[in-house]
């Protein structure tokens, strides 16, 4: 799939730098959740450890270990400026001071990455590893964002910041940390993480185009880039489309959502999970051990046809369940019986697909994906019943406790994971016929 035989420092630094940033943002978000509020020193130590480890990883993937590590630290530091504006832009600080602090922050990130490089020997890696890393980072960042969005919905904090793209009239990236409390934290962090996902997705698309030289990955990267922009616009108009918003002392005291805003709630939620599935498909195709790699075995054609058909049906059923779940969560509990019934039907189809793949010995990955789908679907049904029992028969209009919030959010996020697993399994089932004879395969590899 790739032309180059050895990764350059930039080809190592970009994937490692973005993976570092996503990890740092995830750690920062989780430790500052209102019901967690870990001590600042703990977050400080975690962030330092992440940067040092990232430098070590970058050094071990490139012959020029210092260059790769320093560049990866620089990439992480520059992207991190999107979120540290709340710290680097105090209300009374001049622009020059802010610029100096930003430069200092980036240099610290570079220095910590260098510390990591000092503990590792130089190594080498194939550029395909960078493509794998970028697609996986985009997937995990988006999965994290879906979880964050789930918390926003569960806490009914979607209207906590009533304007867009600004936040209470401020530049979104410079909203003071002191204002990020309660529902504002949930919603504003969702916006910030969304901007990171957008940047990661666009960078992944460009990286795949420049490095992978694979037409399918390039097209999927373009599709994902369009989707992430559309998703951001949908989220913004969902806020601005509200019928009325009352702000008292810098807090939203009351809001009334219009039919348009409620509809965008559903569309935004459904489209976000489809976007995650596209990234899951990219990560599957980019894998060095993926379904279309030259070294993997292929199923018999008779098996492949039935696998393709039923795994495709599974994906379509999950899309229907996704829509029913969004209607139940956002619009009316009147959809709940259809949603529960669909869940039971879906479990039956998952069991059927798993049984069809039960005799498959040509791919451990296919079998593991099928088993994972069975376990995840059973857990999802259990979470669905728990969510219904905890939240009652009415759509929530306010936070009703941490247990309800976490259960409902876990149910939504696991649904996104199940759809991604189904898409990955369908991709594995769409393999073409039996493997070529050894001599033909060798000739094909030589031409590559």
Secondary structure, 3 states (H helix, E strand, C coil): CCCCCCCCHHHHHHHHHHHHHHHHHHHHHHHCCCCCCCCHHHHHHHHHHHHHHHHHHHHCCCCCHHHHHHHHHHHHHHHHHHHHHHHHCCCCCCHHHHHHHHHHHHHHHHHHHHHHHCCCCCCCCCHHHHHHHHHHHHHHHHHHHHHHHHHHHHCCCCCCCCCCCCECCECHHHCCHHHCCHHHHHHHHHHHHHHHHHHHHHHHHHHHHHHHCCHHHHHHHHHHHHHHHHHHHHHHHHHHCCCEEEEECCEEEEEECCHHHHHHHHHHHHHHHHHHHHHHHHHHHHCCCCCCCCCCCCCCHHHHHHHHHHHHHHHHHHHHHHHHHHHHHHCCHHHHHHHHHHHHHHHHHHHHHHHHCCCCCCCHHHHHHHHHHHHHHHHHHHHHHHHHHHHCCCCCCCCCCHHHHHHHHHHHHHHHHHHHHHHHHHHHHCCCCCCCCHHHHHHHHHHC
